């Protein structure tokens, strides 16, 4: 897991960093803001892209601590125990900033299946260590979860390779091979190690009260233009969550790509984050 290079962030572990608010007196209503914001980024997320979200949260909630969690593909596949330990460190850092260590004062934002993997690993590890689940106020799920079916995931991975690689015969072969390896790593390798497929595990754990309590509200950001995650996969997961008693909101964008919904309509994206947080915390006060 590579270290992150972002101004104002202090490294806690190789994949976890924290940024404290520049001034505790700059926000007009600090009591209404999250004490901490946990950001579980997508696989291989670069500092330039992450900075757009940290800047957005700094503008919305200037008194909140930002805790960034990043993971690489082989860290997720090859070192799940390390991912869990570092995720627990991130949760504990968030709770250390909260008044009375109240998890309801923590906001969680998750991107793609990589971020969802880290979030559920962190939540599961925390619950096992502390004998109680981690119950943040709100979780925002951006471009996740994916399909638990091998065929659907392979088709999406192949489409992505076609989109990003040059249109030459050799590069097409590279793309097909990479798509096969990518999906085998998600579906076959976990089975060989005695686990569910990673997408199947994510879908299950995000709707399991041992990982995400029913008191934690959630919102899904998704689009019909996502080249990796079908809108139906997201909507089906959200409906299952609603049937199980979770407080669910859907925010569908039109034509935006994978983890690019904020770029497509930043006003709507950040407006929902602010309104959702305020509505949930108002109900709980």
Secondary structure by P-SEA (a helix, b strand, c coil): cccccccccccccccbbbbccccccccccccccccbbbbbccccccaaaaaaaaaaaaaacccbbbbbbbbccccccccaaaaaaaaaaaaaaaaaaccccccccbbbbbccaaaaaaaaaaaaaaaaaacccccccbbbbccccccccaaaaaaaaaaaaaacccccaaaaaaaaaaaaaaaaaacccccccccccaaaaaaaaaaccccccccccbbbbcccccccccaaaaaaaaaaaaaaccbbbbbbbccccccccccccaaaaaaaaaaaaaaaaaaac
